[in-house]
Amino acid sequence: MKFTRALIALATVMTMATVSAPHAGGTVSTGSDGPFAGAIVSELIAPKPDWYTDALHTKVVAAGKQGESVPIPDAVDYPTSGLAFTGIRPGAWIIAPAGCTTNFVFGSAGNYSIGTAGHCTEVGDEVTLIAAPGVLMNIGETVKSVDNGIGNDFALIDIYPAMQQYVTPSMAYFGGPTSKGDPRFGDLVEHAGHGLVIGTGGTPRAGVVVYRGSGENGGDAFAWDGAATPGDSGSAVREATGEAAGNLTHLVVGDKYAPGVVAGTSIDRMLRIAGKPLATAPNLPNPLY
C-alpha cells in the first residue's frame, strides 16, 4: 500500500508538470461542495506527440477511411507499448487529438463504437491510435463528448465502416468485460492504460475501490486506491471478476483523499451517455475476440 501511495504522489507531480493538450482542463481545485470538495483534481491526459504533424494526420485519416494503416515514420522515437494484444479494443493507445487510452466497445458487430474520456476529445475529432507496434490507425470520429468532472466524463467514438474488421471487445491485457458491473467499496479493480511514468504503455495496474456515489455535475463516480499517470485518461476499468466498472479520468489529491486516489465515471453513467449496449467478451484474455 505504501508503494502504491508513493506512485500516486509521483503521478501527482508528473500530472501538474506535464498536462497540456488541446482539450485538457489541467489541474484544478474543487469548490466547497460535492464529494471531492477541497481536493486538487487532475485530468490524466497527455499531450499529442510533436512528431504527429498535421500533414501526417491528413495521411492517416485518408488511410483510415479506407480501412488501412500508416507506418510510424522511421525517424520517430516512441515508447514501446506493453500491451499483450493490439487493434481497436479496450486499452488501446490514443495519440491524437491527445494522449489517452480507450475504454470499452459499445454496440454490435458491424456497428461498433469505442469510448475514452470526454476531456480527451471533442465532437468532430478524428481519433488516431498506435494500434500495433509501429502502426498508426485513424479509427473514426468522436460523436459524443461529456466533460463535466469526475463521474461525468466520457466520449464515444464511432468507428469507420472500413475499420470495423479490426475491433474486438476483449480488453488489451485482461479478458472481459463479461457484463456491466457495479463497483462498490472494497472491490478489487484493474486497468491497463498508457500513463507516461509507470512502466511501458499498457502496464496493468490494480486497486481497491474506496468510494462510489455522486460525482460532479450530476455524475456517478467511483474512486480507488491505485496508481495512474498522464496518458491513462479514458482507460477501461474492470472488476477483478470480469465485469466492467467504468473508466479512469482523474487523480484526486489532498483533503480526505490524502495523499491521493484515482477516480472515474461508472459504467452506468457511461452507458447512459453512449446510448448503445456494452459489447462483452469471455473472461479469459483472447487476442482474437
Secondary structure, DSSP 8 states (H G I E B T S, - for coil): -HHHHHHHHHHHHHHHHH---TT---EEE--SSSTTTTSEEEE--B---TTS-HHHHHHHHHHHTTT--EE--TT-----B--SS-SBSTT-EEEESSBEE---EES-TTS-EEEE-GGG--TT-EEEEEEETTEEEEEEEEEEEEE-STTSEEEEEEE-GGGGGGB--S-SSS----SB----TT-EEEEE---SSSSSBT-EEEEEEEEEEE-GGG-EEEEEE----TT-TT-EEEETTS-EEEE--EEEESGGG-S-EEEEEBHHHHHHHH-S-B----SS--TT-
